């Protein structure tokens, strides 16, 4: 996996200097533009095309907070393809109540109850977002061992957020009925 922070010469951070990320992107866009290498060997053209692709991907990831969060967890080896992450029981119990209410609404539609469910999910999501922001903001100033604890906490919040996204999709389907 390419380290986009190293590619841009930046320290790993959940909150990199966005102006600097953009500056590096434009600098590398000019430096690795395939048109400037049209008279070079096929190997050199392929290399430049690869660097141009990495530059585009780096900018997409580092300029988007959600993609950046996922990327950092993946870069640090905390997200694995097909991982069966177990969410805390207390969170699952709260979500079970919301899921049951949602199932009830499929059989007995009630716009007021559905709106209440949406608000409840919005509240949980807002709380998770605030926790993520607090953790990721403190990350840069922490020592390595403290950063590892923070990454584990961020991973848990990341999976909770993903769960809420699926729940939000179910609510959207219920709204469409």
C-alpha positions as CSV (number, residue, x, y, z in Angstrom):
1,X,0.0,0.0,0.0
2,X,1.4,3.4,-1.0
3,X,1.9,5.8,1.9
4,X,0.3,9.0,0.6
5,X,1.6,11.0,3.4
6,X,5.2,10.0,2.6
7,X,4.5,10.5,-1.1
8,X,3.6,14.2,-0.3
9,X,6.3,14.5,2.3
10,X,3.8,15.1,5.1
11,X,3.5,13.6,8.6
12,X,0.7,11.1,9.1
13,X,-2.2,13.1,10.4
14,X,-6.0,12.8,10.6
15,X,-6.0,16.6,10.0
16,X,-3.3,17.5,7.5
17,X,-2.9,21.0,6.2
18,X,-5.4,21.0,3.4
19,X,-3.7,23.9,1.6
20,X,-0.4,22.0,1.7
21,X,-2.1,18.8,0.4
22,X,-3.6,20.8,-2.5
23,X,-0.2,22.5,-3.2
24,X,1.5,19.1,-3.3
25,X,-1.2,17.8,-5.6
26,X,-0.8,20.7,-8.1
27,X,3.0,20.5,-7.9
28,X,3.0,16.8,-8.7
29,X,0.3,17.2,-11.3
30,X,2.7,19.4,-13.3
31,X,5.8,17.3,-12.5
32,X,4.2,14.0,-13.5
33,X,2.0,15.1,-16.3
34,X,2.2,12.4,-19.0
35,X,2.3,15.0,-21.9
36,X,5.8,16.2,-20.6
37,X,7.2,12.7,-21.1
38,X,5.9,11.9,-24.6
39,X,9.4,11.6,-26.1
40,X,10.7,9.4,-23.2
41,X,11.0,5.6,-23.2
42,X,8.0,3.4,-22.7
43,X,9.3,2.5,-19.3
44,X,9.6,6.2,-18.2
45,X,6.2,6.9,-19.6
46,X,4.7,4.0,-17.6
47,X,6.5,5.2,-14.5
48,X,5.2,8.8,-14.9
49,X,1.7,7.5,-15.5
50,X,1.9,5.5,-12.3
51,X,3.1,8.5,-10.4
52,X,0.3,10.6,-11.8
53,X,-2.2,8.0,-10.8
54,X,-0.7,7.8,-7.3
55,X,-0.9,11.6,-7.1
56,X,-4.6,11.7,-8.0
57,X,-5.4,8.9,-5.6
58,X,-3.4,10.6,-2.8
59,X,-5.3,13.8,-3.3
60,X,-8.7,12.1,-3.3
61,X,-7.9,10.3,-0.1
62,X,-6.1,13.0,1.8
63,X,-8.5,15.8,1.0
64,X,-11.6,13.8,2.1
65,X,-12.0,13.3,5.9
66,X,-13.9,10.0,5.7
67,X,-11.6,8.5,3.1
68,X,-8.6,9.7,5.1
69,X,-9.8,8.1,8.3
70,X,-10.4,4.8,6.5
71,X,-7.0,5.0,4.8
72,X,-5.1,5.7,8.0
73,X,-6.7,2.8,9.8
74,X,-5.9,0.6,6.8
75,X,-2.3,2.0,6.6
76,X,-1.8,1.2,10.3
77,X,-3.0,-2.4,9.7
78,X,-6.2,-1.9,11.8
79,X,-8.7,-2.6,8.9
80,X,-8.5,-5.9,7.2
81,X,-10.5,-7.1,4.2
82,X,-13.3,-9.3,5.4
83,X,-12.6,-8.6,9.1
84,X,-15.4,-9.7,11.3
85,X,-15.3,-6.8,13.8
86,X,-17.4,-7.2,16.9
87,X,-19.2,-4.1,18.1
88,X,-19.8,-3.5,21.8
89,X,-22.8,-5.2,23.2
90,X,-24.3,-2.0,24.6
91,X,-24.2,-0.4,21.1
92,X,-25.7,-3.5,19.5
93,X,-28.6,-3.4,22.1
94,X,-29.3,0.2,21.3
95,X,-29.3,-0.6,17.6
96,X,-31.5,-3.6,18.1
97,X,-34.2,-1.4,19.6
98,X,-34.0,0.9,16.5
99,X,-34.0,-2.1,14.1
100,X,-37.1,-3.5,15.9
101,X,-38.9,-0.2,15.7
102,X,-38.0,-0.1,12.0
103,X,-39.4,-3.5,11.4
104,X,-42.6,-2.5,13.1
105,X,-42.9,0.5,10.8
106,X,-42.7,-1.8,7.8
107,X,-45.9,-3.5,8.9
108,X,-47.5,-0.4,10.4
109,X,-46.2,2.7,8.6
110,X,-46.2,5.8,10.9
111,X,-44.5,8.9,9.5
112,X,-44.2,10.4,13.0
113,X,-42.4,7.3,14.5
114,X,-40.2,7.2,11.4
115,X,-39.2,10.8,11.8
116,X,-38.4,10.0,15.5
117,X,-36.3,7.1,14.4
118,X,-34.4,9.3,12.0
119,X,-33.8,11.8,14.8
120,X,-32.5,9.1,17.1
121,X,-30.1,7.8,14.5
122,X,-29.0,11.4,13.7
123,X,-28.3,11.9,17.4
124,X,-26.2,8.7,17.7
125,X,-24.3,9.6,14.5
126,X,-23.6,13.2,15.8
127,X,-22.2,11.8,19.1
128,X,-20.0,9.4,17.2
129,X,-18.8,12.2,14.9
130,X,-17.9,14.3,17.9
131,X,-16.0,11.5,19.5
132,X,-14.1,10.9,16.3
133,X,-13.2,14.5,15.9
134,X,-12.0,14.7,19.5
135,X,-9.8,11.6,19.1
136,X,-8.4,12.5,15.7
137,X,-7.7,16.1,16.8
138,X,-5.6,14.9,19.8
139,X,-3.8,12.2,17.7
140,X,-1.0,14.4,16.2
141,X,0.3,15.5,19.6
142,X,0.3,12.0,21.2
143,X,3.2,9.7,21.8
144,X,3.3,6.5,19.8
145,X,1.8,4.2,22.4
146,X,-1.0,6.7,23.1
147,X,-1.6,7.0,19.3
148,X,-2.1,3.2,19.1
149,X,-4.8,3.4,21.8
150,X,-6.4,6.3,19.9
151,X,-6.3,4.4,16.6
152,X,-8.1,1.4,18.3
153,X,-10.8,3.7,19.7
154,X,-11.2,5.4,16.2
155,X,-11.5,2.0,14.6
156,X,-14.4,1.1,17.0
157,X,-16.1,4.4,16.2
158,X,-15.5,3.8,12.5
159,X,-17.3,0.5,12.6
160,X,-20.2,2.0,14.6
161,X,-20.5,4.7,12.0
162,X,-20.6,2.1,9.2
163,X,-23.4,0.2,11.1
164,X,-25.3,3.5,11.3
165,X,-24.9,4.0,7.5
166,X,-26.6,0.6,6.9
167,X,-29.3,1.5,9.3
168,X,-29.8,4.9,7.6
169,X,-30.2,3.0,4.2
170,X,-32.9,0.8,5.8
171,X,-34.7,3.9,7.1
172,X,-34.5,5.4,3.6
173,X,-36.1,2.3,2.1
174,X,-38.8,2.5,4.8
175,X,-39.4,6.1,3.8
176,X,-39.8,5.1,0.1
177,X,-42.5,2.6,0.9
